C-alpha cells in the first residue's frame, strides 16, 4: 500500500518558460502516462489537473528552475499537495543522459509515487522578495566593479597609474579630479568613464538603502541584526546567512535542504578574487563545492579535489568560505564533530570554515549533539557564558520560531540538563 493513502494521482510537470510537459501516475501502480504539453498558463494547467480528480488527492511535483515559485503557490492556494524538488536531489541512474521534457515529467511522477523525492522548502513571498533585493544589489556591485576596472584600464594605457596606496578613497577621488588629458577626445572618454562609475555607485547606494529600509519589516530582521554583530558580516552577508540558517531551523529541514537554501541564496553576479581570476558566479562556485562533497563520505578525503577545483585566494566577499563550509557540512551529514574536524583540517581560513560547518550542523540537529568530551574541556563558567549568550540570541527570534526550535532541539542545555517546554528560564 502506498504510504500516501489519500493521494490517488501523482502528476509530474516539466516546467519551461512557455510550455509545461505533464505526466501522471496512478497511486495503485501501472505505467506512467504522458498527458501532453500545454502552454505555461495557470488557467490552462489548472484545467488539465482538474481531469485527474479532487485537488486534495492529486500530488503535483516539478523541478525548481528559473520560472520561480509562482506555480507552486498557485497550486497550494487551490488545494493541491504540491512539492518542488531541486534538480541536484533527483535520483538518476549512472550514465542516463537522455533528457527530454516528457521523459523528465514521467520521471518526476514515477519518483513521487515511489516516495523517492526530497522536497525543498519554498521560501515565503516576503523572504523571496528580500532575496531578490540582495541579488539586485550584488548585480549593482558587480556593475560598479566593471566600471571602475574600465576607468583604471583606460588610465593605465595612457601611462597614468595611481601611485597611492588604496584606490577609490577620498585621496584617489581628489587625484582623479586633477587629471587633465592631452587630447580633447581622451578627456571626453575619461569624463564618461568617471560618470559611469558615479552612476554605478549611486545605483548601488540606492539598493543598499532599499535593503536597509526593507529589513525592519522582515520576519528575520532580529536575526540579521544579531549576525551583523559578528566580525566580517555586513547587512548583505548577514541577510544571506539568515536566509540559510532559517532553513536549518525549519522542523522538516534536512542536510540537503539546508545546502539548497544556501545555494539559492548565493548571488548570481560575477565572482572576482584578488588574484584577478573571475568565476561565473558565487552560485556556480558553491554548487561546484556541493557536487564535490556529494562524492565523499570522509571529510578529510575531499580536501584534494576541493583544493584542485575550488580553492580561491581571498575572495572579496564576507561569505568567502561558504563553499568549503557547506562541503564539510554536507559530507558530515550534519554531524557536529565531523563537520568541525573537517573544517579544522581543510586549511586556509580553517577556523571560520570549521565554525560555520559546525554551526549549521548544530542548528540543524540541536545543541545536544555537541560532543560531551569537547564540553568537558571547557571551564564551567565559560559554558555558562555561552549558554547565556545563546539564550539572548534566541530572544531575537519570534515566539513562533522559538516554539519550533524547542520542538527540534528539546532545549538541551550545554551542561546536559534538559529544559522543559515552557520553562520560564528560557525566556
Order of alpha helices (4+ residues) and beta strands (2+ residues): beta-beta-beta-alpha-beta-alpha-beta-alpha-alpha-alpha-alpha-alpha-alpha-alpha-beta-beta-alpha-alpha-alpha-alpha-alpha-alpha-alpha-alpha
